Amino acid sequence: MKKAKVVIPREHGGWAMISVPYIIGMMAAQPVLLHLPLFLAWLLLYLASYPLLQALRRGARKKAG
C-alpha cells in the first residue's frame, strides 16, 4: 500500500486569493468568533480542490492516452 502524500497547492497567488478578501471582509464587518470556523472551512475546501482537480486531470489523460 502506498503512503499518502500531503498535497499542497503550488500556486502562491491562490493563498492570497483565499486570505486577502476574507481578511478585508472580516475587518469591514467587525470580526466575530464565527469567522474562525468559516475561514477554516474555506481553507480546507481550497486545499481539497487541488488534489481533486489533479485526479480528474490524471483520469482524463489515461482515457485519452
PDBQT receptor file of N, H, CA, C and O in Angstrom, charges set to zero:
ATOM      1  N   MET A   1       0.850  -1.182   0.000  1.00  0.00    +0.000 N 
ATOM      2  CA  MET A   1       0.000   0.000   0.000  1.00  0.00    +0.000 C 
ATOM      3  C   MET A   1       0.889   1.238   0.000  1.00  0.00    +0.000 C 
ATOM      4  O   MET A   1       1.856   1.322   0.757  1.00  0.00    +0.000 OA
ATOM      5  N   LYS A   2       0.551   2.194  -0.856  1.00  0.00    +0.000 N 
ATOM      6  H   LYS A   2      -0.235   2.126  -1.471  1.00  0.00    +0.000 HD
ATOM      7  CA  LYS A   2       1.332   3.421  -0.950  1.00  0.00    +0.000 C 
ATOM      8  C   LYS A   2       1.026   4.340   0.222  1.00  0.00    +0.000 C 
ATOM      9  O   LYS A   2      -0.101   4.405   0.712  1.00  0.00    +0.000 OA
ATOM     10  N   LYS A   3       2.052   5.038   0.650  1.00  0.00    +0.000 N 
ATOM     11  H   LYS A   3       2.968   4.985   0.251  1.00  0.00    +0.000 HD
ATOM     12  CA  LYS A   3       1.864   6.030   1.697  1.00  0.00    +0.000 C 
ATOM     13  C   LYS A   3       1.307   7.304   1.065  1.00  0.00    +0.000 C 
ATOM     14  O   LYS A   3       1.855   7.797   0.079  1.00  0.00    +0.000 OA
ATOM     15  N   ALA A   4       0.228   7.835   1.623  1.00  0.00    +0.000 N 
ATOM     16  H   ALA A   4      -0.217   7.435   2.424  1.00  0.00    +0.000 HD
ATOM     17  CA  ALA A   4      -0.409   9.035   1.070  1.00  0.00    +0.000 C 
ATOM     18  C   ALA A   4       0.466  10.254   1.332  1.00  0.00    +0.000 C 
ATOM     19  O   ALA A   4       0.957  10.460   2.442  1.00  0.00    +0.000 OA
ATOM     20  N   LYS A   5       0.651  11.058   0.282  1.00  0.00    +0.000 N 
ATOM     21  H   LYS A   5       0.252  10.890  -0.619  1.00  0.00    +0.000 HD
ATOM     22  CA  LYS A   5       1.422  12.286   0.420  1.00  0.00    +0.000 C 
ATOM     23  C   LYS A   5       0.483  13.449   0.707  1.00  0.00    +0.000 C 
ATOM     24  O   LYS A   5      -0.661  13.466   0.252  1.00  0.00    +0.000 OA
ATOM     25  N   VAL A   6       0.973  14.409   1.458  1.00  0.00    +0.000 N 
ATOM     26  H   VAL A   6       1.902  14.396   1.828  1.00  0.00    +0.000 HD
ATOM     27  CA  VAL A   6       0.227  15.630   1.683  1.00  0.00    +0.000 C 
ATOM     28  C   VAL A   6       0.398  16.502   0.445  1.00  0.00    +0.000 C 
ATOM     29  O   VAL A   6       1.518  16.788   0.023  1.00  0.00    +0.000 OA
ATOM     30  N   VAL A   7      -0.711  16.913  -0.122  1.00  0.00    +0.000 N 
ATOM     31  H   VAL A   7      -1.621  16.680   0.221  1.00  0.00    +0.000 HD
ATOM     32  CA  VAL A   7      -0.669  17.704  -1.352  1.00  0.00    +0.000 C 
ATOM     33  C   VAL A   7      -1.023  19.143  -1.013  1.00  0.00    +0.000 C 
ATOM     34  O   VAL A   7      -2.121  19.434  -0.537  1.00  0.00    +0.000 OA
ATOM     35  N   ILE A   8      -0.075  20.036  -1.266  1.00  0.00    +0.000 N 
ATOM     36  H   ILE A   8       0.817  19.799  -1.652  1.00  0.00    +0.000 HD
ATOM     37  CA  ILE A   8      -0.298  21.458  -1.023  1.00  0.00    +0.000 C 
ATOM     38  C   ILE A   8      -0.207  22.166  -2.366  1.00  0.00    +0.000 C 
ATOM     39  O   ILE A   8       0.755  21.968  -3.108  1.00  0.00    +0.000 OA
ATOM     40  N   PRO A   9      -1.201  22.990  -2.684  1.00  0.00    +0.000 N 
ATOM     41  CA  PRO A   9      -1.165  23.685  -3.967  1.00  0.00    +0.000 C 
ATOM     42  C   PRO A   9       0.105  24.515  -4.126  1.00  0.00    +0.000 C 
ATOM     43  O   PRO A   9       0.594  25.110  -3.166  1.00  0.00    +0.000 OA
ATOM     44  N   ARG A  10       0.633  24.550  -5.351  1.00  0.00    +0.000 N 
ATOM     45  H   ARG A  10       0.235  24.067  -6.131  1.00  0.00    +0.000 HD
ATOM     46  CA  ARG A  10       1.887  25.256  -5.621  1.00  0.00    +0.000 C 
ATOM     47  C   ARG A  10       1.681  26.735  -5.909  1.00  0.00    +0.000 C 
ATOM     48  O   ARG A  10       2.623  27.519  -5.799  1.00  0.00    +0.000 OA
ATOM     49  N   GLU A  11       0.490  27.121  -6.268  1.00  0.00    +0.000 N 
ATOM     50  H   GLU A  11      -0.275  26.483  -6.357  1.00  0.00    +0.000 HD
ATOM     51  CA  GLU A  11       0.247  28.499  -6.685  1.00  0.00    +0.000 C 
ATOM     52  C   GLU A  11       0.306  29.442  -5.486  1.00  0.00    +0.000 C 
ATOM     53  O   GLU A  11      -0.493  29.313  -4.558  1.00  0.00    +0.000 OA
ATOM     54  N   HIS A  12       1.244  30.387  -5.497  1.00  0.00    +0.000 N 
ATOM     55  H   HIS A  12       1.894  30.492  -6.250  1.00  0.00    +0.000 HD
ATOM     56  CA  HIS A  12       1.354  31.343  -4.397  1.00  0.00    +0.000 C 
ATOM     57  C   HIS A  12       0.146  32.272  -4.411  1.00  0.00    +0.000 C 
ATOM     58  O   HIS A  12      -0.378  32.623  -3.354  1.00  0.00    +0.000 OA
ATOM     59  N   GLY A  13      -0.293  32.669  -5.581  1.00  0.00    +0.000 N 
ATOM     60  H   GLY A  13       0.133  32.384  -6.440  1.00  0.00    +0.000 HD
ATOM     61  CA  GLY A  13      -1.402  33.604  -5.705  1.00  0.00    +0.000 C 
ATOM     62  C   GLY A  13      -2.693  33.046  -5.155  1.00  0.00    +0.000 C 
ATOM     63  O   GLY A  13      -3.567  33.800  -4.729  1.00  0.00    +0.000 OA
ATOM     64  N   GLY A  14      -2.820  31.735  -5.161  1.00  0.00    +0.000 N 
ATOM     65  H   GLY A  14      -2.110  31.122  -5.507  1.00  0.00    +0.000 HD
ATOM     66  CA  GLY A  14      -4.025  31.106  -4.613  1.00  0.00    +0.000 C 
ATOM     67  C   GLY A  14      -4.195  31.399  -3.134  1.00  0.00    +0.000 C 
ATOM     68  O   GLY A  14      -5.304  31.633  -2.655  1.00  0.00    +0.000 OA
ATOM     69  N   TRP A  15      -3.089  31.383  -2.423  1.00  0.00    +0.000 N 
ATOM     70  H   TRP A  15      -2.187  31.193  -2.811  1.00  0.00    +0.000 HD
ATOM     71  CA  TRP A  15      -3.153  31.680  -0.990  1.00  0.00    +0.000 C 
ATOM     72  C   TRP A  15      -3.617  33.118  -0.758  1.00  0.00    +0.000 C 
ATOM     73  O   TRP A  15      -4.400  33.386   0.153  1.00  0.00    +0.000 OA
ATOM     74  N   ALA A  16      -3.132  34.028  -1.580  1.00  0.00    +0.000 N 
ATOM     75  H   ALA A  16      -2.496  33.811  -2.320  1.00  0.00    +0.000 HD
ATOM     76  CA  ALA A  16      -3.552  35.425  -1.455  1.00  0.00    +0.000 C 
ATOM     77  C   ALA A  16      -5.016  35.589  -1.849  1.00  0.00    +0.000 C 
ATOM     78  O   ALA A  16      -5.748  36.357  -1.225  1.00  0.00    +0.000 OA
ATOM     79  N   MET A  17      -5.442  34.866  -2.888  1.00  0.00    +0.000 N 
ATOM     80  H   MET A  17      -4.847  34.243  -3.395  1.00  0.00    +0.000 HD
ATOM     81  CA  MET A  17      -6.837  34.974  -3.315  1.00  0.00    +0.000 C 
ATOM     82  C   MET A  17      -7.790  34.399  -2.272  1.00  0.00    +0.000 C 
ATOM     83  O   MET A  17      -8.958  34.786  -2.221  1.00  0.00    +0.000 OA
ATOM     84  N   ILE A  18      -7.309  33.492  -1.453  1.00  0.00    +0.000 N 
ATOM     85  H   ILE A  18      -6.361  33.178  -1.494  1.00  0.00    +0.000 HD
ATOM     86  CA  ILE A  18      -8.144  32.931  -0.388  1.00  0.00    +0.000 C 
ATOM     87  C   ILE A  18      -8.146  33.838   0.839  1.00  0.00    +0.000 C 
ATOM     88  O   ILE A  18      -9.204  34.102   1.411  1.00  0.00    +0.000 OA
ATOM     89  N   SER A  19      -6.982  34.314   1.246  1.00  0.00    +0.000 N 
ATOM     90  H   SER A  19      -6.123  34.100   0.781  1.00  0.00    +0.000 HD
ATOM     91  CA  SER A  19      -6.881  35.003   2.535  1.00  0.00    +0.000 C 
ATOM     92  C   SER A  19      -7.176  36.499   2.494  1.00  0.00    +0.000 C 
ATOM     93  O   SER A  19      -7.852  37.010   3.386  1.00  0.00    +0.000 OA
ATOM     94  N   VAL A  20      -6.690  37.208   1.485  1.00  0.00    +0.000 N 
ATOM     95  H   VAL A  20      -6.141  36.793   0.759  1.00  0.00    +0.000 HD
ATOM     96  CA  VAL A  20      -6.826  38.670   1.482  1.00  0.00    +0.000 C 
ATOM     97  C   VAL A  20      -8.281  39.132   1.434  1.00  0.00    +0.000 C 
ATOM     98  O   VAL A  20      -8.664  39.963   2.257  1.00  0.00    +0.000 OA
ATOM     99  N   PRO A  21      -9.122  38.633   0.504  1.00  0.00    +0.000 N 
ATOM    100  CA  PRO A  21     -10.516  39.082   0.511  1.00  0.00    +0.000 C 
ATOM    101  C   PRO A  21     -11.242  38.713   1.805  1.00  0.00    +0.000 C 
ATOM    102  O   PRO A  21     -12.087  39.463   2.293  1.00  0.00    +0.000 OA
ATOM    103  N   TYR A  22     -10.899  37.551   2.349  1.00  0.00    +0.000 N 
ATOM    104  H   TYR A  22     -10.212  36.941   1.953  1.00  0.00    +0.000 HD
ATOM    105  CA  TYR A  22     -11.534  37.127   3.594  1.00  0.00    +0.000 C 
ATOM    106  C   TYR A  22     -11.168  38.077   4.743  1.00  0.00    +0.000 C 
ATOM    107  O   TYR A  22     -12.036  38.503   5.504  1.00  0.00    +0.000 OA
ATOM    108  N   ILE A  23      -9.904  38.395   4.855  1.00  0.00    +0.000 N 
ATOM    109  H   ILE A  23      -9.199  38.048   4.237  1.00  0.00    +0.000 HD
ATOM    110  CA  ILE A  23      -9.447  39.275   5.939  1.00  0.00    +0.000 C 
ATOM    111  C   ILE A  23     -10.036  40.679   5.790  1.00  0.00    +0.000 C 
ATOM    112  O   ILE A  23     -10.463  41.284   6.774  1.00  0.00    +0.000 OA
ATOM    113  N   ILE A  24     -10.057  41.189   4.569  1.00  0.00    +0.000 N 
ATOM    114  H   ILE A  24      -9.710  40.698   3.770  1.00  0.00    +0.000 HD
ATOM    115  CA  ILE A  24     -10.628  42.522   4.347  1.00  0.00    +0.000 C 
ATOM    116  C   ILE A  24     -12.119  42.529   4.686  1.00  0.00    +0.000 C 
ATOM    117  O   ILE A  24     -12.605  43.451   5.340  1.00  0.00    +0.000 OA
ATOM    118  N   GLY A  25     -12.840  41.502   4.241  1.00  0.00    +0.000 N 
ATOM    119  H   GLY A  25     -12.445  40.753   3.709  1.00  0.00    +0.000 HD
ATOM    120  CA  GLY A  25     -14.265  41.410   4.553  1.00  0.00    +0.000 C 
ATOM    121  C   GLY A  25     -14.523  41.254   6.034  1.00  0.00    +0.000 C 
ATOM    122  O   GLY A  25     -15.475  41.827   6.563  1.00  0.00    +0.000 OA
ATOM    123  N   MET A  26     -13.690  40.488   6.708  1.00  0.00    +0.000 N 
ATOM    124  H   MET A  26     -12.917  40.022   6.278  1.00  0.00    +0.000 HD
ATOM    125  CA  MET A  26     -13.845  40.294   8.140  1.00  0.00    +0.000 C 
ATOM    126  C   MET A  26     -13.617  41.606   8.887  1.00  0.00    +0.000 C 
ATOM    127  O   MET A  26     -14.347  41.918   9.827  1.00  0.00    +0.000 OA
ATOM    128  N   MET A  27     -12.625  42.361   8.482  1.00  0.00    +0.000 N 
ATOM    129  H   MET A  27     -12.031  42.106   7.718  1.00  0.00    +0.000 HD
ATOM    130  CA  MET A  27     -12.357  43.645   9.132  1.00  0.00    +0.000 C 
ATOM    131  C   MET A  27     -13.459  44.656   8.851  1.00  0.00    +0.000 C 
ATOM    132  O   MET A  27     -13.782  45.472   9.714  1.00  0.00    +0.000 OA
ATOM    133  N   ALA A  28     -14.034  44.613   7.671  1.00  0.00    +0.000 N 
ATOM    134  H   ALA A  28     -13.771  43.950   6.970  1.00  0.00    +0.000 HD
ATOM    135  CA  ALA A  28     -15.112  45.541   7.325  1.00  0.00    +0.000 C 
ATOM    136  C   ALA A  28     -16.390  45.225   8.098  1.00  0.00    +0.000 C 
ATOM    137  O   ALA A  28     -17.201  46.116   8.354  1.00  0.00    +0.000 OA
ATOM    138  N   ALA A  29     -16.568  43.963   8.467  1.00  0.00    +0.000 N 
ATOM    139  H   ALA A  29     -15.910  43.240   8.259  1.00  0.00    +0.000 HD
ATOM    140  CA  ALA A  29     -17.812  43.548   9.125  1.00  0.00    +0.000 C 
ATOM    141  C   ALA A  29     -17.649  43.335  10.632  1.00  0.00    +0.000 C 
ATOM    142  O   ALA A  29     -18.501  42.694  11.248  1.00  0.00    +0.000 OA
ATOM    143  N   GLN A  30     -16.608  43.842  11.227  1.00  0.00    +0.000 N 
ATOM    144  H   GLN A  30     -15.916  44.363  10.727  1.00  0.00    +0.000 HD
ATOM    145  CA  GLN A  30     -16.331  43.644  12.651  1.00  0.00    +0.000 C 
ATOM    146  C   GLN A  30     -16.105  42.156  12.950  1.00  0.00    +0.000 C 
ATOM    147  O   GLN A  30     -17.056  41.375  12.919  1.00  0.00    +0.000 OA
ATOM    148  N   PRO A  31     -14.885  41.761  13.232  1.00  0.00    +0.000 N 
ATOM    149  CA  PRO A  31     -14.570  40.346  13.471  1.00  0.00    +0.000 C 
ATOM    150  C   PRO A  31     -15.358  39.758  14.635  1.00  0.00    +0.000 C 
ATOM    151  O   PRO A  31     -15.494  40.380  15.688  1.00  0.00    +0.000 OA
ATOM    152  N   VAL A  32     -15.867  38.564  14.430  1.00  0.00    +0.000 N 
ATOM    153  H   VAL A  32     -15.756  38.059  13.575  1.00  0.00    +0.000 HD
ATOM    154  CA  VAL A  32     -16.549  37.802  15.482  1.00  0.00    +0.000 C 
ATOM    155  C   VAL A  32     -15.969  36.392  15.480  1.00  0.00    +0.000 C 
ATOM    156  O   VAL A  32     -15.272  36.001  14.544  1.00  0.00    +0.000 OA
ATOM    157  N   LEU A  33     -16.255  35.647  16.512  1.00  0.00    +0.000 N 
ATOM    158  H   LEU A  33     -16.822  35.964  17.272  1.00  0.00    +0.000 HD
ATOM    159  CA  LEU A  33     -15.703  34.300  16.653  1.00  0.00    +0.000 C 
ATOM    160  C   LEU A  33     -16.177  33.367  15.540  1.00  0.00    +0.000 C 
ATOM    161  O   LEU A  33     -15.475  32.413  15.205  1.00  0.00    +0.000 OA
ATOM    162  N   LEU A  34     -17.333  33.618  14.969  1.00  0.00    +0.000 N 
ATOM    163  H   LEU A  34     -17.903  34.393  15.242  1.00  0.00    +0.000 HD
ATOM    164  CA  LEU A  34     -17.862  32.773  13.900  1.00  0.00    +0.000 C 
ATOM    165  C   LEU A  34     -16.999  32.832  12.639  1.00  0.00    +0.000 C 
ATOM    166  O   LEU A  34     -17.071  31.929  11.806  1.00  0.00    +0.000 OA
ATOM    167  N   HIS A  35     -16.198  33.861  12.488  1.00  0.00    +0.000 N 
ATOM    168  H   HIS A  35     -16.139  34.594  13.165  1.00  0.00    +0.000 HD
ATOM    169  CA  HIS A  35     -15.327  33.968  11.319  1.00  0.00    +0.000 C 
ATOM    170  C   HIS A  35     -14.247  32.879  11.303  1.00  0.00    +0.000 C 
ATOM    171  O   HIS A  35     -13.799  32.474  10.230  1.00  0.00    +0.000 OA
ATOM    172  N   LEU A  36     -13.830  32.411  12.461  1.00  0.00    +0.000 N 
ATOM    173  H   LEU A  36     -14.193  32.740  13.333  1.00  0.00    +0.000 HD
ATOM    174  CA  LEU A  36     -12.775  31.401  12.525  1.00  0.00    +0.000 C 
ATOM    175  C   LEU A  36     -13.187  30.080  11.874  1.00  0.00    +0.000 C 
ATOM    176  O   LEU A  36     -12.453  29.595  11.013  1.00  0.00    +0.000 OA
ATOM    177  N   PRO A  37     -14.331  29.466  12.241  1.00  0.00    +0.000 N 
ATOM    178  CA  PRO A  37     -14.696  28.220  11.556  1.00  0.00    +0.000 C 
ATOM    179  C   PRO A  37     -15.010  28.434  10.075  1.00  0.00    +0.000 C 
ATOM    180  O   PRO A  37     -14.788  27.538   9.260  1.00  0.00    +0.000 OA
ATOM    181  N   LEU A  38     -15.520  29.602   9.724  1.00  0.00    +0.000 N 
ATOM    182  H   LEU A  38     -15.700  30.330  10.386  1.00  0.00    +0.000 HD
ATOM    183  CA  LEU A  38     -15.780  29.894   8.325  1.00  0.00    +0.000 C 
ATOM    184  C   LEU A  38     -14.471  29.919   7.538  1.00  0.00    +0.000 C 
ATOM    185  O   LEU A  38     -14.394  29.365   6.441  1.00  0.00    +0.000 OA
ATOM    186  N   PHE A  39     -13.447  30.556   8.093  1.00  0.00    +0.000 N 
ATOM    187  H   PHE A  39     -13.509  31.005   8.984  1.00  0.00    +0.000 HD
ATOM    188  CA  PHE A  39     -12.150  30.599   7.412  1.00  0.00    +0.000 C 
ATOM    189  C   PHE A  39     -11.547  29.199   7.302  1.00  0.00    +0.000 C 
ATOM    190  O   PHE A  39     -10.991  28.846   6.262  1.00  0.00    +0.000 OA
ATOM    191  N   LEU A  40     -11.652  28.402   8.364  1.00  0.00    +0.000 N 
ATOM    192  H   LEU A  40     -12.103  28.689   9.209  1.00  0.00    +0.000 HD
ATOM    193  CA  LEU A  40     -11.113  27.041   8.317  1.00  0.00    +0.000 C 
ATOM    194  C   LEU A  40     -11.825  26.202   7.261  1.00  0.00    +0.000 C 
ATOM    195  O   LEU A  40     -11.181  25.433   6.547  1.00  0.00    +0.000 OA
ATOM    196  N   ALA A  41     -13.139  26.339   7.154  1.00  0.00    +0.000 N 
ATOM    197  H   ALA A  41     -13.662  26.963   7.734  1.00  0.00    +0.000 HD
ATOM    198  CA  ALA A  41     -13.888  25.605   6.138  1.00  0.00    +0.000 C 
ATOM    199  C   ALA A  41     -13.480  26.055   4.742  1.00  0.00    +0.000 C 
ATOM    200  O   ALA A  41     -13.312  25.227   3.846  1.00  0.00    +0.000 OA
ATOM    201  N   TRP A  42     -13.321  27.351   4.553  1.00  0.00    +0.000 N 
ATOM    202  H   TRP A  42     -13.457  28.024   5.280  1.00  0.00    +0.000 HD
ATOM    203  CA  TRP A  42     -12.921  27.898   3.259  1.00  0.00    +0.000 C 
ATOM    204  C   TRP A  42     -11.517  27.410   2.886  1.00  0.00    +0.000 C 
ATOM    205  O   TRP A  42     -11.265  27.048   1.737  1.00  0.00    +0.000 OA
ATOM    206  N   LEU A  43     -10.621  27.403   3.850  1.00  0.00    +0.000 N 
ATOM    207  H   LEU A  43     -10.825  27.697   4.783  1.00  0.00    +0.000 HD
ATOM    208  CA  LEU A  43      -9.258  26.944   3.621  1.00  0.00    +0.000 C 
ATOM    209  C   LEU A  43      -9.223  25.450   3.289  1.00  0.00    +0.000 C 
ATOM    210  O   LEU A  43      -8.519  25.039   2.367  1.00  0.00    +0.000 OA
ATOM    211  N   LEU A  44      -9.972  24.640   4.027  1.00  0.00    +0.000 N 
ATOM    212  H   LEU A  44     -10.545  24.974   4.776  1.00  0.00    +0.000 HD
ATOM    213  CA  LEU A  44      -9.994  23.206   3.761  1.00  0.00    +0.000 C 
ATOM    214  C   LEU A  44     -10.621  22.896   2.404  1.00  0.00    +0.000 C 
ATOM    215  O   LEU A  44     -10.199  21.958   1.728  1.00  0.00    +0.000 OA
ATOM    216  N   LEU A  45     -11.607  23.660   2.008  1.00  0.00    +0.000 N 
ATOM    217  H   LEU A  45     -11.951  24.422   2.558  1.00  0.00    +0.000 HD
ATOM    218  CA  LEU A  45     -12.195  23.481   0.684  1.00  0.00    +0.000 C 
ATOM    219  C   LEU A  45     -11.159  23.793  -0.397  1.00  0.00    +0.000 C 
ATOM    220  O   LEU A  45     -11.069  23.078  -1.395  1.00  0.00    +0.000 OA
ATOM    221  N   TYR A  46     -10.394  24.837  -0.205  1.00  0.00    +0.000 N 
ATOM    222  H   TYR A  46     -10.468  25.418   0.606  1.00  0.00    +0.000 HD
ATOM    223  CA  TYR A  46      -9.335  25.188  -1.155  1.00  0.00    +0.000 C 
ATOM    224  C   TYR A  46      -8.281  24.081  -1.221  1.00  0.00    +0.000 C 
ATOM    225  O   TYR A  46      -7.846  23.697  -2.307  1.00  0.00    +0.000 OA
ATOM    226  N   LEU A  47      -7.876  23.573  -0.065  1.00  0.00    +0.000 N 
ATOM    227  H   LEU A  47      -8.229  23.885   0.817  1.00  0.00    +0.000 HD
ATOM    228  CA  LEU A  47      -6.861  22.522  -0.032  1.00  0.00    +0.000 C 
ATOM    229  C   LEU A  47      -7.378  21.219  -0.637  1.00  0.00    +0.000 C 
ATOM    230  O   LEU A  47      -6.598  20.461  -1.215  1.00  0.00    +0.000 OA
ATOM    231  N   ALA A  48      -8.669  20.947  -0.515  1.00  0.00    +0.000 N 
ATOM    232  H   ALA A  48      -9.302  21.563  -0.046  1.00  0.00    +0.000 HD
ATOM    233  CA  ALA A  48      -9.242  19.727  -1.078  1.00  0.00    +0.000 C 
ATOM    234  C   ALA A  48      -9.460  19.838  -2.579  1.00  0.00    +0.000 C 
ATOM    235  O   ALA A  48      -9.478  18.822  -3.274  1.00  0.00    +0.000 OA
ATOM    236  N   SER A  49      -9.625  21.042  -3.088  1.00  0.00    +0.000 N 
ATOM    237  H   SER A  49      -9.610  21.867  -2.523  1.00  0.00    +0.000 HD
ATOM    238  CA  SER A  49      -9.902  21.192  -4.521  1.00  0.00    +0.000 C 
ATOM    239  C   SER A  49      -8.685  20.859  -5.377  1.00  0.00    +0.000 C 
ATOM    240  O   SER A  49      -8.846  20.362  -6.492  1.00  0.00    +0.000 OA
ATOM    241  N   TYR A  50      -7.492  21.114  -4.897  1.00  0.00    +0.000 N 
ATOM    242  H   TYR A  50      -7.362  21.518  -3.992  1.00  0.00    +0.000 HD
ATOM    243  CA  TYR A  50      -6.282  20.858  -5.687  1.00  0.00    +0.000 C 
ATOM    244  C   TYR A  50      -6.102  19.367  -5.986  1.00  0.00    +0.000 C 
ATOM    245  O   TYR A  50      -5.945  19.014  -7.155  1.00  0.00    +0.000 OA
ATOM    246  N   PRO A  51      -6.116  18.474  -4.988  1.00  0.00    +0.000 N 
ATOM    247  CA  PRO A  51      -5.971  17.048  -5.313  1.00  0.00    +0.000 C 
ATOM    248  C   PRO A  51      -7.137  16.514  -6.155  1.00  0.00    +0.000 C 
ATOM    249  O   PRO A  51      -6.947  15.629  -6.989  1.00  0.00    +0.000 OA
ATOM    250  N   LEU A  52      -8.328  17.046  -5.936  1.00  0.00    +0.000 N 
ATOM    251  H   LEU A  52      -8.483  17.765  -5.257  1.00  0.00    +0.000 HD
ATOM    252  CA  LEU A  52      -9.477  16.615  -6.724  1.00  0.00    +0.000 C 
ATOM    253  C   LEU A  52      -9.282  16.967  -8.194  1.00  0.00    +0.000 C 
ATOM    254  O   LEU A  52      -9.518  16.133  -9.067  1.00  0.00    +0.000 OA
ATOM    255  N   LEU A  53      -8.857  18.183  -8.472  1.00  0.00    +0.000 N 
ATOM    256  H   LEU A  53      -8.664  18.862  -7.763  1.00  0.00    +0.000 HD
ATOM    257  CA  LEU A  53      -8.623  18.592  -9.851  1.00  0.00    +0.000 C 
ATOM    258  C   LEU A  53      -7.473  17.804 -10.484  1.00  0.00    +0.000 C 
ATOM    259  O   LEU A  53      -7.533  17.470 -11.667  1.00  0.00    +0.000 OA
ATOM    260  N   GLN A  54      -6.442  17.509  -9.716  1.00  0.00    +0.000 N 
ATOM    261  H   GLN A  54      -6.393  17.780  -8.755  1.00  0.00    +0.000 HD
ATOM    262  CA  GLN A  54      -5.323  16.718 -10.237  1.00  0.00    +0.000 C 
ATOM    263  C   GLN A  54      -5.788  15.309 -10.585  1.00  0.00    +0.000 C 
ATOM    264  O   GLN A  54      -5.376  14.763 -11.609  1.00  0.00    +0.000 OA
ATOM    265  N   ALA A  55      -6.636  14.712  -9.757  1.00  0.00    +0.000 N 
ATOM    266  H   ALA A  55      -6.971  15.156  -8.926  1.00  0.00    +0.000 HD
ATOM    267  CA  ALA A  55      -7.153  13.371 -10.033  1.00  0.00    +0.000 C 
ATOM    268  C   ALA A  55      -8.024  13.374 -11.280  1.00  0.00    +0.000 C 
ATOM    269  O   ALA A  55      -7.966  12.435 -12.074  1.00  0.00    +0.000 OA
ATOM    270  N   LEU A  56      -8.825  14.408 -11.463  1.00  0.00    +0.000 N 
ATOM    271  H   LEU A  56      -8.872  15.170 -10.817  1.00  0.00    +0.000 HD
ATOM    272  CA  LEU A  56      -9.660  14.492 -12.657  1.00  0.00    +0.000 C 
ATOM    273  C   LEU A  56      -8.796  14.636 -13.911  1.00  0.00    +0.000 C 
ATOM    274  O   LEU A  56      -9.088  14.017 -14.935  1.00  0.00    +0.000 OA
ATOM    275  N   ARG A  57      -7.747  15.436 -13.842  1.00  0.00    +0.000 N 
ATOM    276  H   ARG A  57      -7.510  15.938 -13.010  1.00  0.00    +0.000 HD
ATOM    277  CA  ARG A  57      -6.855  15.604 -14.988  1.00  0.00    +0.000 C 
ATOM    278  C   ARG A  57      -6.117  14.309 -15.299  1.00  0.00    +0.000 C 
ATOM    279  O   ARG A  57      -5.953  13.952 -16.466  1.00  0.00    +0.000 OA
ATOM    280  N   ARG A  58      -5.674  13.612 -14.273  1.00  0.00    +0.000 N 
ATOM    281  H   ARG A  58      -5.807  13.902 -13.325  1.00  0.00    +0.000 HD
ATOM    282  CA  ARG A  58      -4.957  12.358 -14.463  1.00  0.00    +0.000 C 
ATOM    283  C   ARG A  58      -5.872  11.317 -15.095  1.00  0.00    +0.000 C 
ATOM    284  O   ARG A  58      -5.437  10.545 -15.950  1.00  0.00    +0.000 OA
ATOM    285  N   GLY A  59      -7.139  11.292 -14.680  1.00  0.00    +0.000 N 
ATOM    286  H   GLY A  59      -7.493  11.919 -13.986  1.00  0.00    +0.000 HD
ATOM    287  CA  GLY A  59      -8.109  10.359 -15.260  1.00  0.00    +0.000 C 
ATOM    288  C   GLY A  59      -8.400  10.674 -16.707  1.00  0.00    +0.000 C 
ATOM    289  O   GLY A  59      -8.568   9.766 -17.520  1.00  0.00    +0.000 OA
ATOM    290  N   ALA A  60      -8.463  11.960 -17.041  1.00  0.00    +0.000 N 
ATOM    291  H   ALA A  60      -8.327  12.698 -16.380  1.00  0.00    +0.000 HD
ATOM    292  CA  ALA A  60      -8.717  12.365 -18.420  1.00  0.00    +0.000 C 
ATOM    293  C   ALA A  60      -7.530  11.999 -19.311  1.00  0.00    +0.000 C 
ATOM    294  O   ALA A  60      -7.723  11.620 -20.466  1.00  0.00    +0.000 OA
ATOM    295  N   ARG A  61      -6.320  12.106 -18.798  1.00  0.00    +0.000 N 
ATOM    296  H   ARG A  61      -6.163  12.413 -17.860  1.00  0.00    +0.000 HD
ATOM    297  CA  ARG A  61      -5.128  11.741 -19.573  1.00  0.00    +0.000 C 
ATOM    298  C   ARG A  61      -5.074  10.245 -19.843  1.00  0.00    +0.000 C 
ATOM    299  O   ARG A  61      -4.679   9.818 -20.928  1.00  0.00    +0.000 OA
ATOM    300  N   LYS A  62      -5.478   9.438 -18.841  1.00  0.00    +0.000 N 
ATOM    301  H   LYS A  62      -5.799   9.784 -17.960  1.00  0.00    +0.000 HD
ATOM    302  CA  LYS A  62      -5.464   7.988 -19.025  1.00  0.00    +0.000 C 
ATOM    303  C   LYS A  62      -6.464   7.568 -20.097  1.00  0.00    +0.000 C 
ATOM    304  O   LYS A  62      -6.183   6.666 -20.887  1.00  0.00    +0.000 OA
ATOM    305  N   LYS A  63      -7.622   8.211 -20.130  1.00  0.00    +0.000 N 
ATOM    306  H   LYS A  63      -7.850   8.944 -19.489  1.00  0.00    +0.000 HD
ATOM    307  CA  LYS A  63      -8.633   7.871 -21.135  1.00  0.00    +0.000 C 
ATOM    308  C   LYS A  63      -8.186   8.309 -22.525  1.00  0.00    +0.000 C 
ATOM    309  O   LYS A  63      -8.432   7.606 -23.505  1.00  0.00    +0.000 OA
ATOM    310  N   ALA A  64      -7.534   9.461 -22.618  1.00  0.00    +0.000 N 
ATOM    311  H   ALA A  64      -7.334  10.033 -21.822  1.00  0.00    +0.000 HD
ATOM    312  CA  ALA A  64      -7.095   9.994 -23.919  1.00  0.00    +0.000 C 
ATOM    313  C   ALA A  64      -5.886   9.216 -24.452  1.00  0.00    +0.000 C 
ATOM    314  O   ALA A  64      -5.742   9.046 -25.662  1.00  0.00    +0.000 OA
ATOM    315  N   GLY A  65      -5.032   8.751 -23.561  1.00  0.00    +0.000 N 
ATOM    316  H   GLY A  65      -5.150   8.889 -22.577  1.00  0.00    +0.000 HD
ATOM    317  CA  GLY A  65      -3.773   8.128 -23.976  1.00  0.00    +0.000 C 
ATOM    318  C   GLY A  65      -3.911   6.687 -24.127  1.00  0.00    +0.000 C 
ATOM    319  O   GLY A  65      -2.945   6.006 -24.472  1.00  0.00    +0.000 OA
TER     320      GLY A  65
